[in-house]
Structure formats: structure tokens, C-alpha cells
Amino acid sequence: MHQYTVSDPSALETSLLEFLAKSKTDLELENINCIFNSFIPQLANHYKLFCQSERWNSFINICNHSSLRKILLEDPYTRRSVEKPRGYAGDACLIDFMYKLSAPNPSDTYFGRELFWHLMESSACQSVRWRALHLAEKIDEVHQSNQKRINILSLASGHLRELHYVRDFDQKVERFYGIDQDPRSNEEARRSLPYLQLDIREESILNVIREKYKPNRPLDFIYSAGLFDYLNDKVAQKLITSSFRLLAPGGRILVANFAPDLVEQAYMEAFMDWYLIYRDENQMEALAEDLPISQVGEVKTYRDAMGNVVYLQIIKN
């Protein structure tokens, strides 16, 4: 594929439309890495040009009816996002793909398996793996700063794969609370984690907001990995405020949210039917605006190593 800049929209769109018309034979004759290392950034450029207009939605409609879409569904990662067996795109089983803990089945096509492994090296997937390691590091950091066993709450906890990276978990954690609406995700978390101090429940975050869910001890660390990517500002702000009340003095909240201009966003929307709410640093800091100033010791934001995810950290006095 030719490379076009955002200053050449007609040529860019023509190139994308030509690619959408490719047959499986055409794709199999070319190098998948080379194809998609060009195609996904060009999609991103097209999104930048037209995301604020109906033209992007029209382009998504073209993608949905293209021959390419059927071919891409041979990839189990793309296919699961489209089919949404748990009711939404980014479920815990899909995230396990991104962690490389699940792989294509032998029944998947060669092309589907090749595309899968290419997408697993995408910038977004690297950020998800970085996030798991970072959360484990944060648990270590909170433990070290408290010099005692700590109490933790994970919001929309999923499979809790990050806990596999925490060394000496039993010596660092007094009680770990996890809440998630998906009973199958909770079942897998309980099955895969051997720790006695886990308290994982089927709970809605609305119960946290309404203060109906209250752990039986003050919390030293509350975190959310992927939840806020799906929450509007009003709900996100209320959840931050209600979570803050659950913190012990010196406790902290850490929230992750994908940032705008994610390269893979256009592919996710056009071919995976996967839509997130993206926030920059200012938008993340605004989620803490309702907190009582006298009780807030620190509000700061930072990004991951790939620059894709904004982290909001709040420390209570």
C-alpha cells in the first residue's frame, strides 16, 4: 500500500477502499505484517480527518459490508469482539488474548492465526500487558509505603491476571476485594488464584456509587484497569468520589483510561465494533473535581511506556 498523509484525504480514502476490496488470495500472497503495519495507521489517519463528521460512520458501514470484514473475522480476537458473547466487546476472555494467555484454536484458519499474532503485538495490546505489570508494581509500592499488610479493592476485577505478578502476595495483602458483574469472570479468578484472603463478589459499580457495597475495613488501595474506558464522565466522577470515601488515610486510587489518538482505535471501531471513551490528562483530572480538597493529598496523571493509557492517581491525606 502507498503511504498517504492526512493532507491528502481523497488519495488516502481511495487507497483504503482499494484495500477493502482485496480478496483472501490477495492477502495471503502478501506479508501480513507489512500489510497491516500500513493499513492500520492509514485507518487512523482517516479517522483523524473525519471522526467529527458523518463520513466516518459512512466509512464504517462500508467496512461492515466489505469482503475484508469477513476475512478479518477469521482472527479469533476480532471475531470475539464482534460477537460479544458476554454482551460487550472487551470481556475478560478477550483480555486474556491480549495477555497471550489464550491462543487461536487449531480449527482457526492459517490466515486467522497469523493475523491474531500480528494484532497481539499492536501498541494497544502492549499497553494492556504493561498495565497488568504496573498494577502489580503498585501493589508492591503501596505495601512498602504502609509497612503492613494492605487492603485492596479492584473495580470490575475480571480475571485479576495482574495478581499473578505480585510476589509474596500472602505477606503483602490482608484482604483483597474484587467486584465484577460477570459471574464467569469471577469464577475464573477464584479458580486461578490460590489466595485465601480473596473476597470476590458479583456486584455492580452502582452499588459502590450508592454506598451499598462497603468492605468491612478501610482500604489502602483501590484500582480500576479497564472499567473507566466505558463510563461517561458523570458516572466516572461519582465512582471516584464514592471510592475515595472507602480509603483509609494515606490510601490511594489508581484509574487507567485509554487516551485519545490511539492508533488502533479506528480498526477497533471499523472492524471490531469496539468503542471506548478516551480521555486525556485534563479529562482524567476533572474526574477528581468533586473530592473534598482538604482530604486530598495528591492528584496526578501519567502515561504508560507506549503513551496510550493515562493513569490517574489520587492519594488521600
C-alpha positions, 0 to 999 in steps of 0.5 A: 500500500502507498503511504498517504498523509492526512493532507491528502484525504481523497488519495488516502480514502481511495487507497483504503477502499482499494484495500477493502476490496482485496480478496483472501488470495490477495492477502495471503500472497502478501506479508501480513505484517507489512500489510497491516503495519500500513493499513492500520495507521492509514485507518487512523489517519482517516479517522483523524480527518473525519471522526467529527463528521458523518463520513466516518460512520459512512466509512464504517458501514462500508467496512461492515459490508466489505469482503475484508470484514469477513476475512478479518473475522477469521482472527479469533480476537476480532471475531470475539469482539464482534460477537460479544458473547458476554454482551460487550466487546472487551470481556475478560476472555478477550483480555486474556488474548491480549495477555497471550494467555489464550491462543487461536484454536487449531480449527482457526484458519492459517490466515486467522492465526497469523493475523491474531499474532500480528494484532497481539503485538499492536501498541494497544495490546502492549499497553494492556500487558504493561498495565497488568505489570504496573498494577502489580508494581503498585501493589508492591509500592503501596505495601512498602509505603504502609509497612503492613499488610494492605487492603485492596479493592479492584473495580470490575476485577475480571480475571485479576491476571495482574495478581499473578505478578505480585510476589509474596502476595500472602505477606503483602495483602490482608484482604483483597476485594474484587467486584465484577458483574460477570459471574464467569469472570469471577469464577475464573479468578477464584479458580486461578488464584490460590489466595485465601484472603480473596473476597470476590463478589458479583456486584455492580459499580452502582452499588459502590456509587450508592454506598451499598457495597462497603468492605468491612475495613478501610482500604489502602488501595483501590484500582480500576484497569479497564472499567473507566474506558466505558463510563461517561464522565458523570458516572466516572466522577461519582465512582471516584468520589464514592471510592475515595470515601472507602480509603483509609488515610494515606490510601490511594486510587489508581484509574487507567483510561485509554487516551485519545489518538490511539492508533488502533482505535479506528480498526477497533471501531471499523472492524471490531465494533469496539468503542471506548471513551478516551480521555486525556490528562485534563479529562482524567483530572476533572474526574477528581473535581468533586473530592473534598480538597482538604482530604486530598493529598495528591492528584496526578496523571501519567502515561504508560511506556507506549503513551496510550493509557493515562493513569490517574492517581489520587492519594488521600491525606 
